[in-house]
Amino acid sequence: MRIYADNAATTKVDKRVLEKMMPFFCEMYGNPSSVHSAGQEVKAAIDEARQQVADAIGCESKEIYFTAGGSEADNWAIKGIAKKYASKGKHIISTKIEHHAVLHTLDSLKKDGYEITLLDVDSEGFINLEELENAIRPDTILITIMFANNETGVMEPIAEIGKIAKEHKVLFHTDAVQAVGHVPVNVKEMNIDMLSMSAHKFNAPKGVGALYVRKGIIMPNLIDGGGQEKGRRAGTENTAAIVGMGEAIKIAVENMEEESKKVAYLRDKLLNGLMEKIPECKQNTPKSDKRLPGIANLSLKYIEGESILLMMDIKGICASSGSACTSGSLDPSHVLLALGLDHGTAHGSVRFSLDRFNTEEEVDYILEELPKIAERLREMSPLWNKR
Ligand SMILES: *Cc1c(COP(=O)(O)O)cnc(C)c1O
């Protein structure tokens, strides 16, 4: 038996999505740039997928650029705007809890003389809007703040940030990789200028994503070459994956209300149950309803998250300690440190991320097993015995 509770790292491909993709390997394999019918039928499928992605976030299809995933979209948006507006200013505002695709991109810009302000967050992970407004300077060219955090599930006040950015005439990009397909997103209502998404976080394949760029903003080319993606990201399209992404986002949006209720019920049962059953835990997922439906993050004090993961894995439970990208390193999660956790508590964190394929039986099993694992590990922990 295996319980997969690591859907913030990646999700399984929905069978309906795979079915929709299959013809694009051996039958509809034409190049969408070709004039013949074998190419044009594939071009039509890509156009449809672009429309499906656009509909899901409330924009026009010509504002969608397909990429090879979320990291690429983040890099393109941030470096693109930095390059384009360098003569206006070199100041960018972001937060301490961004994904590494954003934080490391900003680090690389620092070396080129850009100044980065990383906003603090409160103990639940929310930024302060007044602080944001005060951080804006005449040379600020971009605000990039994530829609929802991949480790704790906290959702930032995106519409309010969009309003502030617009009032100050600063461009606003959001990494919405965890949000798209899971919670309502509308780029027009929320005044979002650029938005990154990734298909493998909503039951489509890995290696495909998109960047929304509001019309009127001319992004510098990411890849020079042919005319694909309006010439801004050249290269023959990953047709099957793009078609899969369109189908997956359509399914996700159609069933969002119902599915997110179901997932949130399981998340609550899991999170509240663990908080109740295991002493000396700290809940890292916010208590406010401004959070993703599927993520439950908590710290089990006096034990190592990595040991918990290994013991859970033996019991068939796949979860994560913070972000998959940081596992293997001994630094505690930058997100949990930003919430104000001490190193020890941050090290004892576990993240469960559920999706619509998880069941109540699975949650009950975790509720059964993790308290036993915690007890065993704490018996062996000198910190626990000395506390
Ligand atoms: C997964 C993730 C990314 C990276 O997306 P890839 O498609 O894996 O490159 C970026 N930001 C957040 C918030 C994510 O969860």
The ligand as an SDF file (V2000), in Angstrom:
LIG
                    3D

 15 15  0  0  0  0  0  0  0  0999 V2000
    6.3000   23.5700   -8.0640 C   0  0  0  0  0  0  0  0  0  0  0  0
    6.4470   25.0330   -7.8890 C   0  0  0  0  0  0  0  0  0  0  0  0
    7.2320   25.7950   -8.7750 C   0  0  0  0  0  0  0  0  0  0  0  0
    8.0610   25.1700   -9.8600 C   0  0  0  0  0  0  0  0  0  0  0  0
    7.2890   24.6580  -10.9020 O   0  0  0  0  0  0  0  0  0  0  0  0
    7.9820   23.6190  -11.9180 P   0  0  0  0  0  0  0  0  0  0  0  0
    6.9460   23.3860  -12.9580 O   0  0  0  0  0  0  0  0  0  0  0  0
    8.2880   22.3930  -11.1320 O   0  0  0  0  0  0  0  0  0  0  0  0
    9.1890   24.2850  -12.4630 O   0  0  0  0  0  0  0  0  0  0  0  0
    7.2750   27.1600   -8.6020 C   0  0  0  0  0  0  0  0  0  0  0  0
    6.5880   27.7570   -7.6120 N   0  0  0  0  0  0  0  0  0  0  0  0
    5.8270   27.0760   -6.7510 C   0  0  0  0  0  0  0  0  0  0  0  0
    5.0620   27.8020   -5.7120 C   0  0  0  0  0  0  0  0  0  0  0  0
    5.7310   25.6890   -6.8640 C   0  0  0  0  0  0  0  0  0  0  0  0
    4.9810   25.0140   -5.9930 O   0  0  0  0  0  0  0  0  0  0  0  0
  1  2  1  0
  2  3  1  0
  2 14  2  0
  3  4  1  0
  3 10  2  0
  4  5  1  0
  5  6  1  0
  6  7  2  0
  6  8  1  0
  6  9  1  0
 10 11  1  0
 11 12  2  0
 12 13  1  0
 12 14  1  0
 14 15  1  0
M  END
$$$$
